[in-house]
């Protein structure tokens, strides 16, 4: 399956995901923590009103879907790579676009999505949760650094109000 140019992704990207899946939910929380620019909108396809969705609930629950600002629908790996681009992780789409990696992802994603409830949750959750913990720690350290800069009256304080 050929990849589109992810740089042409029209944001915001509305993502329909299965929040009842522990793995899916953890990855979306990962993205939510990094969504500082607000380029991503998250909709839980397992419980939300899907009257504006790009597909019916059964289809949305089979694989992740995203809808760009222009109405273009992205499914599976294509949606995920665009989501990571939206949070500033351009290396993810670059890596996913490499020929061997793209072929492997195109084969693995449908199997993973189809069997996501059967996968052993402990190792998957551990990997995703470790990533979340690193993100939270990094954000806390950045906030402490900003707070200290503001307390010193430093020009590095990004919370100063213009006069």
Secondary structure as UniProt FT lines:
FT   HELIX           6..8
FT   STRAND          13..17
FT   TURN            19..20
FT   HELIX           22..34
FT   TURN            36..37
FT   STRAND          40..44
FT   TURN            45..47
FT   TURN            51..52
FT   HELIX           57..62
FT   STRAND          65..67
FT   TURN            69..70
FT   STRAND          73..75
FT   HELIX           77..86
FT   TURN            87..88
FT   HELIX           90..96
FT   HELIX           99..114
FT   TURN            115..118
FT   HELIX           121..152
FT   TURN            155..156
FT   TURN            158..159
//
